[in-house]
Amino acid sequence: MNNNYTAREMLEEVNNAIYTVLVGGQSYKLGTRQMTRADLNLLYKMKNDLTAQIQSENGNHLLDDTYVAIFSGR
């Protein structure tokens, strides 16, 4: 089994896991067996980290959402 995922592949898997939790619930029980899925907060944190990693790989976008305002006193 190859565990060398790229950040984009990992992001896709994390998005799938988030979708599964949102649609199917955090946990469920069948008879005597119980299944608990990954923590949604952890998945969102991983998503944010992977998104930031992908953006940083595409170049320096540190100041993309930065604006300059000049207030001159009169």
CHARMM internal coordinates of N, CA and C (Angstrom, degrees):
IC EDIT
DIST 1 N 1 CA 1.4435
DIST 1 CA 1 C 1.5227
ANGL 1 N 1 CA 1 C 109.53
DIST 1 C 2 N 1.3161
ANGL 1 CA 1 C 2 N 117.55
DIHE 1 N 1 CA 1 C 2 N 130.21
DIST 2 N 2 CA 1.4530
ANGL 1 C 2 N 2 CA 122.97
DIHE 1 CA 1 C 2 N 2 CA -178.88
DIST 2 CA 2 C 1.5245
ANGL 2 N 2 CA 2 C 109.77
DIHE 1 C 2 N 2 CA 2 C -93.09
DIST 2 C 3 N 1.3261
ANGL 2 CA 2 C 3 N 116.91
DIHE 2 N 2 CA 2 C 3 N 117.04
DIST 3 N 3 CA 1.4585
ANGL 2 C 3 N 3 CA 121.38
DIHE 2 CA 2 C 3 N 3 CA -179.36
DIST 3 CA 3 C 1.5213
ANGL 3 N 3 CA 3 C 112.20
DIHE 2 C 3 N 3 CA 3 C -104.06
DIST 3 C 4 N 1.3165
ANGL 3 CA 3 C 4 N 117.81
DIHE 3 N 3 CA 3 C 4 N 17.32
DIST 4 N 4 CA 1.4554
ANGL 3 C 4 N 4 CA 121.97
DIHE 3 CA 3 C 4 N 4 CA -179.23
DIST 4 CA 4 C 1.5233
ANGL 4 N 4 CA 4 C 110.07
DIHE 3 C 4 N 4 CA 4 C -91.85
DIST 4 C 5 N 1.3197
ANGL 4 CA 4 C 5 N 115.90
DIHE 4 N 4 CA 4 C 5 N 73.78
DIST 5 N 5 CA 1.4555
ANGL 4 C 5 N 5 CA 121.44
DIHE 4 CA 4 C 5 N 5 CA -179.59
DIST 5 CA 5 C 1.5215
ANGL 5 N 5 CA 5 C 110.17
DIHE 4 C 5 N 5 CA 5 C -83.53
DIST 5 C 6 N 1.3122
ANGL 5 CA 5 C 6 N 116.57
DIHE 5 N 5 CA 5 C 6 N 146.39
DIST 6 N 6 CA 1.4553
ANGL 5 C 6 N 6 CA 120.30
DIHE 5 CA 5 C 6 N 6 CA 171.20
DIST 6 CA 6 C 1.5243
ANGL 6 N 6 CA 6 C 108.07
DIHE 5 C 6 N 6 CA 6 C -79.92
DIST 6 C 7 N 1.3202
ANGL 6 CA 6 C 7 N 115.37
DIHE 6 N 6 CA 6 C 7 N 167.95
DIST 7 N 7 CA 1.4662
ANGL 6 C 7 N 7 CA 119.53
DIHE 6 CA 6 C 7 N 7 CA 179.06
DIST 7 CA 7 C 1.5269
ANGL 7 N 7 CA 7 C 110.62
DIHE 6 C 7 N 7 CA 7 C -61.76
DIST 7 C 8 N 1.3197
ANGL 7 CA 7 C 8 N 117.19
DIHE 7 N 7 CA 7 C 8 N -37.45
DIST 8 N 8 CA 1.4732
ANGL 7 C 8 N 8 CA 120.76
DIHE 7 CA 7 C 8 N 8 CA 179.09
DIST 8 CA 8 C 1.5306
ANGL 8 N 8 CA 8 C 110.97
DIHE 7 C 8 N 8 CA 8 C -66.15
DIST 8 C 9 N 1.3232
ANGL 8 CA 8 C 9 N 116.80
DIHE 8 N 8 CA 8 C 9 N -40.61
DIST 9 N 9 CA 1.4687
ANGL 8 C 9 N 9 CA 120.17
DIHE 8 CA 8 C 9 N 9 CA 178.26
DIST 9 CA 9 C 1.5220
ANGL 9 N 9 CA 9 C 110.86
DIHE 8 C 9 N 9 CA 9 C -66.21
DIST 9 C 10 N 1.3285
ANGL 9 CA 9 C 10 N 116.04
DIHE 9 N 9 CA 9 C 10 N -41.38
DIST 10 N 10 CA 1.4668
ANGL 9 C 10 N 10 CA 119.84
DIHE 9 CA 9 C 10 N 10 CA 178.00
DIST 10 CA 10 C 1.5270
ANGL 10 N 10 CA 10 C 110.58
DIHE 9 C 10 N 10 CA 10 C -64.06
DIST 10 C 11 N 1.3349
ANGL 10 CA 10 C 11 N 116.79
DIHE 10 N 10 CA 10 C 11 N -39.78
DIST 11 N 11 CA 1.4587
ANGL 10 C 11 N 11 CA 120.40
DIHE 10 CA 10 C 11 N 11 CA 178.72
DIST 11 CA 11 C 1.5232
ANGL 11 N 11 CA 11 C 110.61
DIHE 10 C 11 N 11 CA 11 C -62.47
DIST 11 C 12 N 1.3130
ANGL 11 CA 11 C 12 N 116.92
DIHE 11 N 11 CA 11 C 12 N -39.80
DIST 12 N 12 CA 1.4635
ANGL 11 C 12 N 12 CA 120.55
DIHE 11 CA 11 C 12 N 12 CA 177.60
DIST 12 CA 12 C 1.5282
ANGL 12 N 12 CA 12 C 110.83
DIHE 11 C 12 N 12 CA 12 C -62.69
DIST 12 C 13 N 1.3249
ANGL 12 CA 12 C 13 N 116.91
DIHE 12 N 12 CA 12 C 13 N -42.60
DIST 13 N 13 CA 1.4666
ANGL 12 C 13 N 13 CA 120.88
DIHE 12 CA 12 C 13 N 13 CA 178.70
DIST 13 CA 13 C 1.5290
ANGL 13 N 13 CA 13 C 111.42
DIHE 12 C 13 N 13 CA 13 C -65.67
DIST 13 C 14 N 1.3230
ANGL 13 CA 13 C 14 N 116.52
DIHE 13 N 13 CA 13 C 14 N -40.84
DIST 14 N 14 CA 1.4673
ANGL 13 C 14 N 14 CA 120.47
DIHE 13 CA 13 C 14 N 14 CA 178.69
DIST 14 CA 14 C 1.5236
ANGL 14 N 14 CA 14 C 109.94
DIHE 13 C 14 N 14 CA 14 C -64.52
DIST 14 C 15 N 1.3329
ANGL 14 CA 14 C 15 N 117.19
DIHE 14 N 14 CA 14 C 15 N -42.35
DIST 15 N 15 CA 1.4664
ANGL 14 C 15 N 15 CA 120.25
DIHE 14 CA 14 C 15 N 15 CA 177.28
DIST 15 CA 15 C 1.5249
ANGL 15 N 15 CA 15 C 111.02
DIHE 14 C 15 N 15 CA 15 C -61.73
DIST 15 C 16 N 1.3268
ANGL 15 CA 15 C 16 N 117.13
DIHE 15 N 15 CA 15 C 16 N -39.58
DIST 16 N 16 CA 1.4694
ANGL 15 C 16 N 16 CA 120.60
DIHE 15 CA 15 C 16 N 16 CA 176.62
DIST 16 CA 16 C 1.5259
ANGL 16 N 16 CA 16 C 110.98
DIHE 15 C 16 N 16 CA 16 C -63.14
DIST 16 C 17 N 1.3299
ANGL 16 CA 16 C 17 N 116.51
DIHE 16 N 16 CA 16 C 17 N -41.07
DIST 17 N 17 CA 1.4657
ANGL 16 C 17 N 17 CA 120.70
DIHE 16 CA 16 C 17 N 17 CA 179.67
DIST 17 CA 17 C 1.5295
ANGL 17 N 17 CA 17 C 110.64
DIHE 16 C 17 N 17 CA 17 C -66.00
DIST 17 C 18 N 1.3328
ANGL 17 CA 17 C 18 N 116.98
DIHE 17 N 17 CA 17 C 18 N -40.79
DIST 18 N 18 CA 1.4644
ANGL 17 C 18 N 18 CA 120.76
DIHE 17 CA 17 C 18 N 18 CA 177.48
DIST 18 CA 18 C 1.5240
ANGL 18 N 18 CA 18 C 109.79
DIHE 17 C 18 N 18 CA 18 C -61.33
DIST 18 C 19 N 1.3114
ANGL 18 CA 18 C 19 N 116.69
DIHE 18 N 18 CA 18 C 19 N -45.48
DIST 19 N 19 CA 1.4623
ANGL 18 C 19 N 19 CA 121.42
DIHE 18 CA 18 C 19 N 19 CA 179.20
DIST 19 CA 19 C 1.5307
ANGL 19 N 19 CA 19 C 110.58
DIHE 18 C 19 N 19 CA 19 C -59.89
DIST 19 C 20 N 1.3221
ANGL 19 CA 19 C 20 N 116.18
DIHE 19 N 19 CA 19 C 20 N -43.66
DIST 20 N 20 CA 1.4666
ANGL 19 C 20 N 20 CA 120.64
DIHE 19 CA 19 C 20 N 20 CA -179.26
DIST 20 CA 20 C 1.5238
ANGL 20 N 20 CA 20 C 111.34
DIHE 19 C 20 N 20 CA 20 C -61.57
DIST 20 C 21 N 1.3279
ANGL 20 CA 20 C 21 N 116.80
DIHE 20 N 20 CA 20 C 21 N -42.40
DIST 21 N 21 CA 1.4647
ANGL 20 C 21 N 21 CA 120.29
DIHE 20 CA 20 C 21 N 21 CA 179.29
DIST 21 CA 21 C 1.5254
ANGL 21 N 21 CA 21 C 110.32
DIHE 20 C 21 N 21 CA 21 C -66.99
DIST 21 C 22 N 1.3344
ANGL 21 CA 21 C 22 N 116.88
DIHE 21 N 21 CA 21 C 22 N -42.65
DIST 22 N 22 CA 1.4654
ANGL 21 C 22 N 22 CA 120.06
DIHE 21 CA 21 C 22 N 22 CA -178.18
DIST 22 CA 22 C 1.5205
ANGL 22 N 22 CA 22 C 112.08
DIHE 21 C 22 N 22 CA 22 C -66.67
DIST 22 C 23 N 1.3265
ANGL 22 CA 22 C 23 N 117.30
DIHE 22 N 22 CA 22 C 23 N -37.90
DIST 23 N 23 CA 1.4656
ANGL 22 C 23 N 23 CA 121.02
DIHE 22 CA 22 C 23 N 23 CA -177.48
DIST 23 CA 23 C 1.5273
ANGL 23 N 23 CA 23 C 111.38
DIHE 22 C 23 N 23 CA 23 C -84.80
DIST 23 C 24 N 1.3326
ANGL 23 CA 23 C 24 N 116.44
DIHE 23 N 23 CA 23 C 24 N -43.56
DIST 24 N 24 CA 1.4554
ANGL 23 C 24 N 24 CA 120.18
DIHE 23 CA 23 C 24 N 24 CA -173.35
DIST 24 CA 24 C 1.5054
ANGL 24 N 24 CA 24 C 115.81
DIHE 23 C 24 N 24 CA 24 C -97.42
DIST 24 C 25 N 1.3225
ANGL 24 CA 24 C 25 N 117.41
DIHE 24 N 24 CA 24 C 25 N -8.12
DIST 25 N 25 CA 1.4578
ANGL 24 C 25 N 25 CA 120.22
DIHE 24 CA 24 C 25 N 25 CA -179.98
DIST 25 CA 25 C 1.5196
ANGL 25 N 25 CA 25 C 112.25
DIHE 24 C 25 N 25 CA 25 C 94.86
DIST 25 C 26 N 1.3260
ANGL 25 CA 25 C 26 N 115.36
DIHE 25 N 25 CA 25 C 26 N 162.01
DIST 26 N 26 CA 1.4594
ANGL 25 C 26 N 26 CA 122.07
DIHE 25 CA 25 C 26 N 26 CA -178.12
DIST 26 CA 26 C 1.5240
ANGL 26 N 26 CA 26 C 111.60
DIHE 25 C 26 N 26 CA 26 C -72.02
DIST 26 C 27 N 1.3265
ANGL 26 CA 26 C 27 N 116.23
DIHE 26 N 26 CA 26 C 27 N -38.09
DIST 27 N 27 CA 1.4598
ANGL 26 C 27 N 27 CA 119.30
DIHE 26 CA 26 C 27 N 27 CA 179.56
DIST 27 CA 27 C 1.5227
ANGL 27 N 27 CA 27 C 109.44
DIHE 26 C 27 N 27 CA 27 C -151.46
DIST 27 C 28 N 1.3179
ANGL 27 CA 27 C 28 N 114.34
DIHE 27 N 27 CA 27 C 28 N 160.44
DIST 28 N 28 CA 1.4617
ANGL 27 C 28 N 28 CA 119.57
DIHE 27 CA 27 C 28 N 28 CA 176.46
DIST 28 CA 28 C 1.5151
ANGL 28 N 28 CA 28 C 108.95
DIHE 27 C 28 N 28 CA 28 C -153.22
DIST 28 C 29 N 1.3310
ANGL 28 CA 28 C 29 N 115.48
DIHE 28 N 28 CA 28 C 29 N 164.76
DIST 29 N 29 CA 1.4570
ANGL 28 C 29 N 29 CA 121.08
DIHE 28 CA 28 C 29 N 29 CA -176.64
DIST 29 CA 29 C 1.5185
ANGL 29 N 29 CA 29 C 108.76
DIHE 28 C 29 N 29 CA 29 C -131.96
DIST 29 C 30 N 1.3245
ANGL 29 CA 29 C 30 N 115.85
DIHE 29 N 29 CA 29 C 30 N 132.94
DIST 30 N 30 CA 1.4619
ANGL 29 C 30 N 30 CA 123.26
DIHE 29 CA 29 C 30 N 30 CA 174.82
DIST 30 CA 30 C 1.5210
ANGL 30 N 30 CA 30 C 107.56
DIHE 29 C 30 N 30 CA 30 C -122.78
DIST 30 C 31 N 1.2995
ANGL 30 CA 30 C 31 N 115.68
DIHE 30 N 30 CA 30 C 31 N 106.35
DIST 31 N 31 CA 1.4627
ANGL 30 C 31 N 31 CA 119.03
DIHE 30 CA 30 C 31 N 31 CA -177.78
DIST 31 CA 31 C 1.5115
ANGL 31 N 31 CA 31 C 110.23
DIHE 30 C 31 N 31 CA 31 C 64.62
DIST 31 C 32 N 1.3234
ANGL 31 CA 31 C 32 N 116.17
DIHE 31 N 31 CA 31 C 32 N -120.29
DIST 32 N 32 CA 1.4566
ANGL 31 C 32 N 32 CA 120.59
DIHE 31 CA 31 C 32 N 32 CA 179.55
DIST 32 CA 32 C 1.5246
ANGL 32 N 32 CA 32 C 112.36
DIHE 31 C 32 N 32 CA 32 C -95.96
DIST 32 C 33 N 1.3112
ANGL 32 CA 32 C 33 N 117.75
DIHE 32 N 32 CA 32 C 33 N -2.21
DIST 33 N 33 CA 1.4683
ANGL 32 C 33 N 33 CA 121.34
DIHE 32 CA 32 C 33 N 33 CA -178.83
DIST 33 CA 33 C 1.5223
ANGL 33 N 33 CA 33 C 110.65
DIHE 32 C 33 N 33 CA 33 C -97.74
DIST 33 C 34 N 1.3296
ANGL 33 CA 33 C 34 N 114.87
DIHE 33 N 33 CA 33 C 34 N 140.17
DIST 34 N 34 CA 1.4594
ANGL 33 C 34 N 34 CA 120.23
DIHE 33 CA 33 C 34 N 34 CA 178.61
DIST 34 CA 34 C 1.5243
ANGL 34 N 34 CA 34 C 109.19
DIHE 33 C 34 N 34 CA 34 C -125.96
DIST 34 C 35 N 1.3353
ANGL 34 CA 34 C 35 N 116.00
DIHE 34 N 34 CA 34 C 35 N 138.07
DIST 35 N 35 CA 1.4601
ANGL 34 C 35 N 35 CA 122.63
DIHE 34 CA 34 C 35 N 35 CA -179.96
DIST 35 CA 35 C 1.5217
ANGL 35 N 35 CA 35 C 108.54
DIHE 34 C 35 N 35 CA 35 C -120.33
DIST 35 C 36 N 1.3239
ANGL 35 CA 35 C 36 N 116.85
DIHE 35 N 35 CA 35 C 36 N 127.61
DIST 36 N 36 CA 1.4579
ANGL 35 C 36 N 36 CA 121.88
DIHE 35 CA 35 C 36 N 36 CA 175.93
DIST 36 CA 36 C 1.5199
ANGL 36 N 36 CA 36 C 108.05
DIHE 35 C 36 N 36 CA 36 C -120.84
DIST 36 C 37 N 1.3135
ANGL 36 CA 36 C 37 N 115.62
DIHE 36 N 36 CA 36 C 37 N 125.45
DIST 37 N 37 CA 1.4658
ANGL 36 C 37 N 37 CA 121.09
DIHE 36 CA 36 C 37 N 37 CA -179.01
DIST 37 CA 37 C 1.5221
ANGL 37 N 37 CA 37 C 110.00
DIHE 36 C 37 N 37 CA 37 C -85.70
DIST 37 C 38 N 1.3267
ANGL 37 CA 37 C 38 N 115.09
DIHE 37 N 37 CA 37 C 38 N 173.85
DIST 38 N 38 CA 1.4631
ANGL 37 C 38 N 38 CA 121.55
DIHE 37 CA 37 C 38 N 38 CA -179.45
DIST 38 CA 38 C 1.5236
ANGL 38 N 38 CA 38 C 111.02
DIHE 37 C 38 N 38 CA 38 C -58.42
DIST 38 C 39 N 1.3192
ANGL 38 CA 38 C 39 N 115.50
DIHE 38 N 38 CA 38 C 39 N 150.68
DIST 39 N 39 CA 1.4555
ANGL 38 C 39 N 39 CA 122.51
DIHE 38 CA 38 C 39 N 39 CA 179.99
DIST 39 CA 39 C 1.5283
ANGL 39 N 39 CA 39 C 109.74
DIHE 38 C 39 N 39 CA 39 C -66.49
DIST 39 C 40 N 1.3201
ANGL 39 CA 39 C 40 N 116.71
DIHE 39 N 39 CA 39 C 40 N 128.63
DIST 40 N 40 CA 1.4592
ANGL 39 C 40 N 40 CA 121.76
DIHE 39 CA 39 C 40 N 40 CA -176.01
DIST 40 CA 40 C 1.5282
ANGL 40 N 40 CA 40 C 111.77
DIHE 39 C 40 N 40 CA 40 C -63.35
DIST 40 C 41 N 1.3270
ANGL 40 CA 40 C 41 N 117.96
DIHE 40 N 40 CA 40 C 41 N -38.82
DIST 41 N 41 CA 1.4694
ANGL 40 C 41 N 41 CA 120.64
DIHE 40 CA 40 C 41 N 41 CA 178.43
DIST 41 CA 41 C 1.5209
ANGL 41 N 41 CA 41 C 111.23
DIHE 40 C 41 N 41 CA 41 C -62.71
DIST 41 C 42 N 1.3222
ANGL 41 CA 41 C 42 N 117.01
DIHE 41 N 41 CA 41 C 42 N -40.69
DIST 42 N 42 CA 1.4593
ANGL 41 C 42 N 42 CA 121.06
DIHE 41 CA 41 C 42 N 42 CA 177.65
DIST 42 CA 42 C 1.5265
ANGL 42 N 42 CA 42 C 110.65
DIHE 41 C 42 N 42 CA 42 C -64.98
DIST 42 C 43 N 1.3227
ANGL 42 CA 42 C 43 N 116.64
DIHE 42 N 42 CA 42 C 43 N -40.74
DIST 43 N 43 CA 1.4642
ANGL 42 C 43 N 43 CA 120.09
DIHE 42 CA 42 C 43 N 43 CA 178.74
DIST 43 CA 43 C 1.5229
ANGL 43 N 43 CA 43 C 111.18
DIHE 42 C 43 N 43 CA 43 C -62.93
DIST 43 C 44 N 1.3377
ANGL 43 CA 43 C 44 N 117.55
DIHE 43 N 43 CA 43 C 44 N -42.04
DIST 44 N 44 CA 1.4619
ANGL 43 C 44 N 44 CA 120.20
DIHE 43 CA 43 C 44 N 44 CA 178.16
DIST 44 CA 44 C 1.5280
ANGL 44 N 44 CA 44 C 111.44
DIHE 43 C 44 N 44 CA 44 C -65.02
DIST 44 C 45 N 1.3333
ANGL 44 CA 44 C 45 N 117.48
DIHE 44 N 44 CA 44 C 45 N -38.29
DIST 45 N 45 CA 1.4637
ANGL 44 C 45 N 45 CA 120.75
DIHE 44 CA 44 C 45 N 45 CA 177.19
DIST 45 CA 45 C 1.5236
ANGL 45 N 45 CA 45 C 110.09
DIHE 44 C 45 N 45 CA 45 C -63.74
DIST 45 C 46 N 1.3295
ANGL 45 CA 45 C 46 N 116.26
DIHE 45 N 45 CA 45 C 46 N -44.13
DIST 46 N 46 CA 1.4649
ANGL 45 C 46 N 46 CA 120.08
DIHE 45 CA 45 C 46 N 46 CA 177.85
DIST 46 CA 46 C 1.5258
ANGL 46 N 46 CA 46 C 110.54
DIHE 45 C 46 N 46 CA 46 C -61.45
DIST 46 C 47 N 1.3260
ANGL 46 CA 46 C 47 N 116.57
DIHE 46 N 46 CA 46 C 47 N -40.59
DIST 47 N 47 CA 1.4673
ANGL 46 C 47 N 47 CA 120.76
DIHE 46 CA 46 C 47 N 47 CA 179.31
DIST 47 CA 47 C 1.5266
ANGL 47 N 47 CA 47 C 110.42
DIHE 46 C 47 N 47 CA 47 C -61.01
DIST 47 C 48 N 1.3270
ANGL 47 CA 47 C 48 N 116.50
DIHE 47 N 47 CA 47 C 48 N -46.23
DIST 48 N 48 CA 1.4657
ANGL 47 C 48 N 48 CA 120.39
DIHE 47 CA 47 C 48 N 48 CA 179.32
DIST 48 CA 48 C 1.5212
ANGL 48 N 48 CA 48 C 111.64
DIHE 47 C 48 N 48 CA 48 C -62.51
DIST 48 C 49 N 1.3300
ANGL 48 CA 48 C 49 N 117.13
DIHE 48 N 48 CA 48 C 49 N -43.19
DIST 49 N 49 CA 1.4616
ANGL 48 C 49 N 49 CA 121.36
DIHE 48 CA 48 C 49 N 49 CA 179.31
DIST 49 CA 49 C 1.5247
ANGL 49 N 49 CA 49 C 111.53
DIHE 48 C 49 N 49 CA 49 C -63.59
DIST 49 C 50 N 1.3268
ANGL 49 CA 49 C 50 N 116.71
DIHE 49 N 49 CA 49 C 50 N -44.63
DIST 50 N 50 CA 1.4647
ANGL 49 C 50 N 50 CA 120.32
DIHE 49 CA 49 C 50 N 50 CA -179.78
DIST 50 CA 50 C 1.5248
ANGL 50 N 50 CA 50 C 111.41
DIHE 49 C 50 N 50 CA 50 C -67.18
DIST 50 C 51 N 1.3233
ANGL 50 CA 50 C 51 N 117.03
DIHE 50 N 50 CA 50 C 51 N -38.85
DIST 51 N 51 CA 1.4662
ANGL 50 C 51 N 51 CA 120.54
DIHE 50 CA 50 C 51 N 51 CA 177.51
DIST 51 CA 51 C 1.5209
ANGL 51 N 51 CA 51 C 110.25
DIHE 50 C 51 N 51 CA 51 C -62.27
DIST 51 C 52 N 1.3227
ANGL 51 CA 51 C 52 N 117.17
DIHE 51 N 51 CA 51 C 52 N -43.49
DIST 52 N 52 CA 1.4648
ANGL 51 C 52 N 52 CA 121.18
DIHE 51 CA 51 C 52 N 52 CA 177.85
DIST 52 CA 52 C 1.5225
ANGL 52 N 52 CA 52 C 110.87
DIHE 51 C 52 N 52 CA 52 C -63.88
DIST 52 C 53 N 1.3281
ANGL 52 CA 52 C 53 N 116.99
DIHE 52 N 52 CA 52 C 53 N -39.97
DIST 53 N 53 CA 1.4630
ANGL 52 C 53 N 53 CA 120.96
DIHE 52 CA 52 C 53 N 53 CA 178.89
DIST 53 CA 53 C 1.5273
ANGL 53 N 53 CA 53 C 110.66
DIHE 52 C 53 N 53 CA 53 C -63.43
DIST 53 C 54 N 1.3112
ANGL 53 CA 53 C 54 N 117.24
DIHE 53 N 53 CA 53 C 54 N -43.40
DIST 54 N 54 CA 1.4653
ANGL 53 C 54 N 54 CA 121.39
DIHE 53 CA 53 C 54 N 54 CA 179.80
DIST 54 CA 54 C 1.5225
ANGL 54 N 54 CA 54 C 110.09
DIHE 53 C 54 N 54 CA 54 C -64.44
DIST 54 C 55 N 1.3201
ANGL 54 CA 54 C 55 N 117.08
DIHE 54 N 54 CA 54 C 55 N -42.35
DIST 55 N 55 CA 1.4610
ANGL 54 C 55 N 55 CA 120.18
DIHE 54 CA 54 C 55 N 55 CA 179.52
DIST 55 CA 55 C 1.5183
ANGL 55 N 55 CA 55 C 111.44
DIHE 54 C 55 N 55 CA 55 C -65.15
DIST 55 C 56 N 1.3244
ANGL 55 CA 55 C 56 N 117.05
DIHE 55 N 55 CA 55 C 56 N -37.57
DIST 56 N 56 CA 1.4632
ANGL 55 C 56 N 56 CA 119.49
DIHE 55 CA 55 C 56 N 56 CA 179.73
DIST 56 CA 56 C 1.5230
ANGL 56 N 56 CA 56 C 111.61
DIHE 55 C 56 N 56 CA 56 C -70.82
DIST 56 C 57 N 1.3309
ANGL 56 CA 56 C 57 N 117.24
DIHE 56 N 56 CA 56 C 57 N -28.49
DIST 57 N 57 CA 1.4640
ANGL 56 C 57 N 57 CA 120.47
DIHE 56 CA 56 C 57 N 57 CA 177.09
DIST 57 CA 57 C 1.5278
ANGL 57 N 57 CA 57 C 111.52
DIHE 56 C 57 N 57 CA 57 C -70.55
DIST 57 C 58 N 1.3292
ANGL 57 CA 57 C 58 N 116.57
DIHE 57 N 57 CA 57 C 58 N -23.66
DIST 58 N 58 CA 1.4596
ANGL 57 C 58 N 58 CA 121.08
DIHE 57 CA 57 C 58 N 58 CA -178.00
DIST 58 CA 58 C 1.5207
ANGL 58 N 58 CA 58 C 112.67
DIHE 57 C 58 N 58 CA 58 C -87.98
DIST 58 C 59 N 1.2949
ANGL 58 CA 58 C 59 N 118.46
DIHE 58 N 58 CA 58 C 59 N 7.23
DIST 59 N 59 CA 1.4580
ANGL 58 C 59 N 59 CA 121.97
DIHE 58 CA 58 C 59 N 59 CA 179.92
DIST 59 CA 59 C 1.5109
ANGL 59 N 59 CA 59 C 110.53
DIHE 58 C 59 N 59 CA 59 C 125.98
DIST 59 C 60 N 1.3082
ANGL 59 CA 59 C 60 N 115.18
DIHE 59 N 59 CA 59 C 60 N 176.47
DIST 60 N 60 CA 1.4552
ANGL 59 C 60 N 60 CA 120.95
DIHE 59 CA 59 C 60 N 60 CA -178.04
DIST 60 CA 60 C 1.5224
ANGL 60 N 60 CA 60 C 109.41
DIHE 59 C 60 N 60 CA 60 C -84.92
DIST 60 C 61 N 1.3072
ANGL 60 CA 60 C 61 N 116.68
DIHE 60 N 60 CA 60 C 61 N 105.64
DIST 61 N 61 CA 1.4508
ANGL 60 C 61 N 61 CA 122.29
DIHE 60 CA 60 C 61 N 61 CA 179.84
DIST 61 CA 61 C 1.5247
ANGL 61 N 61 CA 61 C 110.56
DIHE 60 C 61 N 61 CA 61 C -114.21
DIST 61 C 62 N 1.3155
ANGL 61 CA 61 C 62 N 115.46
DIHE 61 N 61 CA 61 C 62 N 30.99
DIST 62 N 62 CA 1.4572
ANGL 61 C 62 N 62 CA 120.80
DIHE 61 CA 61 C 62 N 62 CA -174.93
DIST 62 CA 62 C 1.5282
ANGL 62 N 62 CA 62 C 112.48
DIHE 61 C 62 N 62 CA 62 C -60.32
DIST 62 C 63 N 1.3185
ANGL 62 CA 62 C 63 N 116.66
DIHE 62 N 62 CA 62 C 63 N -38.68
DIST 63 N 63 CA 1.4615
ANGL 62 C 63 N 63 CA 119.89
DIHE 62 CA 62 C 63 N 63 CA -174.53
DIST 63 CA 63 C 1.5224
ANGL 63 N 63 CA 63 C 112.82
DIHE 62 C 63 N 63 CA 63 C -110.53
DIST 63 C 64 N 1.3114
ANGL 63 CA 63 C 64 N 118.47
DIHE 63 N 63 CA 63 C 64 N 23.56
DIST 64 N 64 CA 1.4603
ANGL 63 C 64 N 64 CA 121.48
DIHE 63 CA 63 C 64 N 64 CA -178.27
DIST 64 CA 64 C 1.5202
ANGL 64 N 64 CA 64 C 113.06
DIHE 63 C 64 N 64 CA 64 C -60.86
DIST 64 C 65 N 1.3087
ANGL 64 CA 64 C 65 N 117.85
DIHE 64 N 64 CA 64 C 65 N -36.83
DIST 65 N 65 CA 1.4616
ANGL 64 C 65 N 65 CA 121.30
DIHE 64 CA 64 C 65 N 65 CA -177.56
DIST 65 CA 65 C 1.5259
ANGL 65 N 65 CA 65 C 111.89
DIHE 64 C 65 N 65 CA 65 C -102.41
DIST 65 C 66 N 1.3230
ANGL 65 CA 65 C 66 N 116.68
DIHE 65 N 65 CA 65 C 66 N 28.70
DIST 66 N 66 CA 1.4495
ANGL 65 C 66 N 66 CA 121.42
DIHE 65 CA 65 C 66 N 66 CA -177.38
DIST 66 CA 66 C 1.5243
ANGL 66 N 66 CA 66 C 110.02
DIHE 65 C 66 N 66 CA 66 C -105.56
DIST 66 C 67 N 1.3091
ANGL 66 CA 66 C 67 N 115.63
DIHE 66 N 66 CA 66 C 67 N 136.44
DIST 67 N 67 CA 1.4587
ANGL 66 C 67 N 67 CA 121.28
DIHE 66 CA 66 C 67 N 67 CA 179.25
DIST 67 CA 67 C 1.5180
ANGL 67 N 67 CA 67 C 108.90
DIHE 66 C 67 N 67 CA 67 C -124.09
DIST 67 C 68 N 1.3138
ANGL 67 CA 67 C 68 N 116.26
DIHE 67 N 67 CA 67 C 68 N 152.17
DIST 68 N 68 CA 1.4531
ANGL 67 C 68 N 68 CA 121.89
DIHE 67 CA 67 C 68 N 68 CA 178.81
DIST 68 CA 68 C 1.5190
ANGL 68 N 68 CA 68 C 108.17
DIHE 67 C 68 N 68 CA 68 C -113.49
DIST 68 C 69 N 1.3041
ANGL 68 CA 68 C 69 N 115.37
DIHE 68 N 68 CA 68 C 69 N 131.61
DIST 69 N 69 CA 1.4607
ANGL 68 C 69 N 69 CA 121.01
DIHE 68 CA 68 C 69 N 69 CA 176.03
DIST 69 CA 69 C 1.5204
ANGL 69 N 69 CA 69 C 107.92
DIHE 68 C 69 N 69 CA 69 C -125.05
DIST 69 C 70 N 1.3161
ANGL 69 CA 69 C 70 N 115.56
DIHE 69 N 69 CA 69 C 70 N 135.55
DIST 70 N 70 CA 1.4611
ANGL 69 C 70 N 70 CA 120.49
DIHE 69 CA 69 C 70 N 70 CA 179.06
DIST 70 CA 70 C 1.5235
ANGL 70 N 70 CA 70 C 107.61
DIHE 69 C 70 N 70 CA 70 C -113.96
DIST 70 C 71 N 1.3145
ANGL 70 CA 70 C 71 N 115.23
DIHE 70 N 70 CA 70 C 71 N 120.18
DIST 71 N 71 CA 1.4554
ANGL 70 C 71 N 71 CA 121.53
DIHE 70 CA 70 C 71 N 71 CA 178.78
DIST 71 CA 71 C 1.5246
ANGL 71 N 71 CA 71 C 107.51
DIHE 70 C 71 N 71 CA 71 C -110.97
DIST 71 C 72 N 1.3088
ANGL 71 CA 71 C 72 N 116.15
DIHE 71 N 71 CA 71 C 72 N 104.93
DIST 72 N 72 CA 1.4595
ANGL 71 C 72 N 72 CA 118.73
DIHE 71 CA 71 C 72 N 72 CA 179.75
DIST 72 CA 72 C 1.5222
ANGL 72 N 72 CA 72 C 108.88
DIHE 71 C 72 N 72 CA 72 C -99.96
DIST 72 C 73 N 1.3050
ANGL 72 CA 72 C 73 N 115.09
DIHE 72 N 72 CA 72 C 73 N 128.41
DIST 73 N 73 CA 1.4627
ANGL 72 C 73 N 73 CA 120.09
DIHE 72 CA 72 C 73 N 73 CA -179.00
DIST 73 CA 73 C 1.5186
ANGL 73 N 73 CA 73 C 110.92
DIHE 72 C 73 N 73 CA 73 C -73.76
DIST 73 C 74 N 1.3108
ANGL 73 CA 73 C 74 N 116.54
DIHE 73 N 73 CA 73 C 74 N 141.42
DIST 74 N 74 CA 1.4680
ANGL 73 C 74 N 74 CA 120.15
DIHE 73 CA 73 C 74 N 74 CA 178.19
DIST 74 CA 74 C 1.4907
ANGL 74 N 74 CA 74 C 109.70
DIHE 73 C 74 N 74 CA 74 C -121.31
END
COOR INIT
IC SEED 1 N 1 CA 1 C
IC BUILD
